[in-house]
Structures are given as C-alpha cells and as structure tokens.
Amino acid sequence: MTEYKFDPPLRLVGNIVVVTLDDAAGFVRGYKMSKRPVMQDGVLRRLERADSEHQQNEAATAFRGWAEAEGVLVRSGL
C-alpha cells in the first residue's frame, strides 16, 4: 500500500514540515507541551495503527485536528 502523504504538506511551529504519517507520529511523540494529552495519545495510536487507506485518512484528519486544537499548525502547504 502507498504511504499516506499530506498534500499539501503541513507546516507546524518551529518550522517543522509534516509530509507523512510517520512525520506526524514523530512530532506527536516528541511534543511535550500538550494541553490535550488524552487526545494526543489517541491521535498517536491512530497514526501508529493506520494500515488501510481509510484508517490512514482518518489518522491524518485526527492529526490535523489535534494540531489545530494545540495551536501548532501554522498552515497547510509550503
């Protein structure tokens, strides 16, 4: 299966660019200032377990929503 790619890529605070679900999972794992740690844990589980195209799309949507809620999403695209 083809790996999910954010199109356009997401730009996060700290000039971090997220292109793949692996990028997103790495950011979530390293983010220590979460205002929503339960949501963060759930998003990470979705990202790590997304196998099917449907699960990957849902994980990407969950990540984008969490990033917006945390205030770390700067904008989509480069």
C-alpha positions in Angstrom: 0.0 0.0 0.0 1.2 3.5 -0.7 2.1 5.6 2.3 -0.2 8.5 3.0 1.2 11.9 2.2 -0.3 15.2 3.3 -1.0 17.2 0.2 -0.1 20.0 0.6 2.4 19.3 3.5 1.6 20.7 6.9 3.8 23.4 8.4 4.0 23.3 12.2 5.5 25.7 14.8 9.3 25.6 14.8 9.4 25.4 11.0 8.6 21.7 11.1 7.2 20.2 7.9 5.0 17.1 8.1 4.6 15.1 4.9 3.8 11.6 6.0 2.0 9.9 8.9 5.4 8.8 10.2 6.4 12.5 10.3 3.2 13.3 12.2 3.7 10.4 14.7 7.3 11.6 15.4 6.0 15.1 16.1 3.3 13.8 18.4 5.7 11.6 20.3 8.1 14.4 20.9 5.5 17.1 21.7 5.7 17.7 25.5 3.5 20.8 26.0 0.1 19.2 25.1 -3.0 20.9 26.5 -4.9 17.8 25.4 -2.7 14.8 26.4 -5.6 12.3 26.2 -6.4 13.5 22.6 -2.6 13.4 21.9 -2.4 9.7 23.0 -5.4 8.8 20.9 -4.0 10.5 17.8 -0.7 8.8 18.2 -2.4 5.4 18.5 -4.4 6.1 15.3 -1.2 7.2 13.4 0.7 4.1 14.5 -2.0 1.6 13.7 -3.3 3.1 10.4 -3.0 0.2 7.9 -5.8 0.7 5.4 -6.3 3.7 3.2 -9.4 4.6 5.2 -7.5 4.3 8.5 -4.7 6.5 7.1 -7.2 9.2 6.0 -8.8 9.1 9.5 -5.4 9.3 11.2 -4.4 12.3 9.1 -7.6 14.1 9.8 -7.2 13.4 13.6 -3.6 14.7 13.5 -4.6 17.9 11.7 -7.5 18.4 14.2 -5.2 17.9 17.1 -2.5 20.2 15.7 -5.1 22.9 15.2 -6.5 22.4 18.7 -3.0 22.6 20.2 -2.2 25.7 18.1 0.8 24.2 16.5 -0.5 24.1 12.9 0.9 27.2 11.2 -0.6 26.4 7.8 -1.0 23.8 5.1 1.5 23.9 2.3 5.0 25.2 2.0 
